[in-house]
């Protein structure tokens, strides 16, 4: 759901956009830290905020780190 947001913020067109791993942090909603595969050797870490259900809003990309590898640990940022 956040692929278009990522592509517009990075000026990239991702043929591959596969979630590999994720962690969550509960706040007034949920923050997801997601490792995403962009190509054979390129990965990105995304920070996605999902508000509470009653707010009826979709997920929002609030941060990302590019230039990651499959072996880079997924950490809070």
Backbone as CSV, one residue per row, in Angstrom:
resi,resn,N_x,N_y,N_z,CA_x,CA_y,CA_z,C_x,C_y,C_z
1,UNK,0.807,-1.209,0.000,0.000,0.000,0.000,0.846,1.268,0.000
2,UNK,2.103,1.181,0.435,2.943,2.382,0.473,3.935,2.439,-0.688
3,UNK,3.877,1.478,-1.600,4.796,1.483,-2.740,4.722,2.789,-3.532
4,UNK,3.542,3.313,-3.896,3.499,4.583,-4.641,4.132,5.747,-3.864
5,UNK,3.946,5.777,-2.548,4.559,6.827,-1.732,6.082,6.707,-1.775
6,UNK,6.587,5.486,-1.658,8.031,5.261,-1.701,8.597,5.664,-3.055
7,UNK,7.945,5.239,-4.129,8.435,5.542,-5.469,8.461,7.048,-5.734
8,UNK,7.449,7.762,-5.280,7.429,9.208,-5.530,8.466,9.936,-4.677
9,UNK,8.714,9.478,-3.453,9.687,10.139,-2.587,11.131,9.835,-2.992
10,UNK,11.364,8.707,-3.664,12.727,8.329,-4.049,12.985,8.508,-5.543
11,UNK,11.964,8.855,-6.299,12.084,8.956,-7.761,12.526,7.635,-8.367
12,UNK,12.045,6.533,-7.817,12.385,5.206,-8.310,11.134,4.551,-8.865
13,UNK,11.337,3.614,-9.784,10.252,2.779,-10.264,10.635,1.345,-9.915
14,UNK,9.979,0.772,-8.940,10.373,-0.525,-8.393,9.597,-1.661,-9.048
15,UNK,10.306,-2.493,-9.813,9.675,-3.678,-10.388,9.424,-4.711,-9.290
16,UNK,10.355,-4.765,-8.329,10.224,-5.666,-7.187,9.982,-4.808,-5.950
17,UNK,9.017,-5.208,-5.123,8.732,-4.482,-3.878,8.128,-5.495,-2.915
18,UNK,9.009,-6.326,-2.325,8.561,-7.453,-1.511,9.004,-7.291,-0.072
19,UNK,8.056,-7.335,0.854,8.382,-7.259,2.276,9.063,-8.556,2.696
20,UNK,10.215,-8.435,3.364,11.001,-9.588,3.796,10.846,-9.819,5.297
21,UNK,10.791,-8.736,6.044,10.773,-8.805,7.509,10.114,-7.536,8.020
22,UNK,9.515,-7.614,9.216,8.966,-6.392,9.799,8.978,-6.463,11.314
23,UNK,8.924,-5.285,11.938,8.780,-5.133,13.384,7.711,-4.076,13.604
24,UNK,7.108,-4.108,14.778,6.079,-3.111,15.072,6.395,-2.392,16.368
25,UNK,5.855,-1.195,16.468,5.919,-0.410,17.692,4.539,0.208,17.867
26,UNK,3.902,-0.057,18.994,2.561,0.467,19.237,2.669,1.854,19.853
27,UNK,2.010,2.805,19.217,1.918,4.185,19.708,0.431,4.521,19.641
28,UNK,0.051,5.736,19.291,-1.360,6.043,19.043,-1.656,5.579,17.618
29,UNK,-1.611,4.283,17.440,-1.638,3.608,16.155,-0.483,2.622,16.179
30,UNK,0.024,2.249,15.029,1.135,1.312,14.968,2.174,1.810,13.973
31,UNK,3.444,1.739,14.373,4.543,2.027,13.457,5.128,0.683,13.033
32,UNK,5.237,0.493,11.732,5.833,-0.711,11.169,7.197,-0.357,10.595
33,UNK,8.199,-1.144,10.949,9.525,-1.047,10.342,9.632,-2.264,9.434
34,UNK,9.766,-2.022,8.123,9.656,-3.099,7.144,10.902,-3.138,6.261
35,UNK,11.507,-4.330,6.139,12.602,-4.529,5.189,11.973,-4.960,3.873
36,UNK,12.264,-4.200,2.803,11.656,-4.452,1.502,12.740,-4.737,0.471
37,UNK,12.528,-5.798,-0.299,13.464,-6.123,-1.380,13.074,-5.314,-2.612
38,UNK,14.058,-4.573,-3.181,13.817,-3.746,-4.361,14.391,-4.375,-5.628
39,UNK,15.424,-5.199,-5.495,16.035,-5.915,-6.620,16.790,-7.107,-6.037
40,UNK,17.563,-7.784,-6.877,18.306,-8.952,-6.397,19.195,-8.630,-5.205
41,UNK,19.842,-7.451,-5.239,20.806,-7.130,-4.192,20.467,-5.861,-3.428
42,UNK,19.381,-5.187,-3.773,19.059,-3.897,-3.150,17.823,-4.005,-2.260
43,UNK,17.973,-3.447,-1.072,16.892,-3.476,-0.091,16.710,-2.077,0.490
44,UNK,15.556,-1.842,1.060,15.287,-0.590,1.763,14.566,-0.915,3.051
45,UNK,14.728,-0.063,4.039,13.988,-0.180,5.288,12.971,0.949,5.307
46,UNK,11.714,0.609,5.543,10.631,1.587,5.550,10.081,1.753,6.952
47,UNK,9.642,2.955,7.256,8.944,3.249,8.503,7.540,3.704,8.094
48,UNK,6.537,2.899,8.457,5.163,3.141,8.027,4.279,3.316,9.250
49,UNK,3.467,4.365,9.245,2.544,4.613,10.354,1.131,4.251,9.937
50,UNK,0.476,3.430,10.760,-0.937,3.094,10.561,-1.697,3.637,11.756
51,UNK,-2.584,4.597,11.484,-3.345,5.210,12.574,-4.379,4.233,13.137
52,UNK,-5.031,4.646,14.195,-6.042,3.808,14.834,-7.199,3.558,13.877
53,UNK,-7.864,2.389,13.987,-8.925,2.032,13.039,-10.049,3.066,12.935
54,UNK,-10.419,3.676,14.048,-11.535,4.627,14.012,-11.203,5.896,13.211
55,UNK,-9.909,6.151,12.963,-9.526,7.317,12.160,-9.700,7.055,10.672
56,UNK,-9.825,5.776,10.299,-10.149,5.370,8.929,-9.176,5.951,7.900
57,UNK,-7.882,5.913,8.204,-6.849,6.393,7.291,-5.958,5.226,6.889
58,UNK,-5.432,5.283,5.685,-4.529,4.242,5.216,-3.145,4.419,5.799
59,UNK,-2.264,3.474,5.531,-0.891,3.562,6.022,-0.144,4.717,5.360
60,UNK,0.780,5.302,6.104,1.536,6.445,5.615,3.031,6.178,5.762
61,UNK,3.780,6.372,4.679,5.234,6.218,4.713,5.834,7.456,5.379
62,UNK,6.457,7.276,6.542,6.988,8.426,7.287,8.519,8.491,7.264
63,UNK,9.168,7.457,6.752,10.618,7.476,6.649,11.121,6.236,5.942
64,UNK,12.334,6.321,5.431,12.933,5.156,4.780,14.443,5.306,4.758
65,UNK,15.118,4.169,4.607,16.570,4.120,4.452,16.853,3.220,3.256
66,UNK,17.571,3.743,2.257,17.902,2.944,1.087,19.353,2.481,1.179
67,UNK,19.791,1.700,0.199,21.173,1.210,0.184,21.416,0.109,1.186
68,UNK,20.390,-0.618,1.545,20.516,-1.709,2.517,20.748,-3.035,1.801
69,UNK,21.239,-4.022,2.532,21.387,-5.379,2.005,20.450,-6.300,2.778
70,UNK,20.313,-7.534,2.287,19.445,-8.502,2.957,19.918,-8.783,4.383
71,UNK,21.223,-8.683,4.618,21.788,-9.019,5.918,21.785,-7.852,6.908
72,UNK,21.486,-6.635,6.452,21.450,-5.502,7.383,20.327,-5.708,8.401
73,UNK,20.618,-5.528,9.691,19.570,-5.711,10.696,18.502,-4.631,10.573
74,UNK,17.270,-5.020,10.773,16.153,-4.079,10.764,16.063,-3.443,12.144
75,UNK,16.338,-2.142,12.205,16.364,-1.443,13.488,15.380,-0.279,13.473
76,UNK,15.042,0.189,14.653,14.170,1.354,14.779,14.937,2.597,14.341
77,UNK,14.277,3.466,13.585,14.911,4.718,13.161,13.883,5.824,13.115
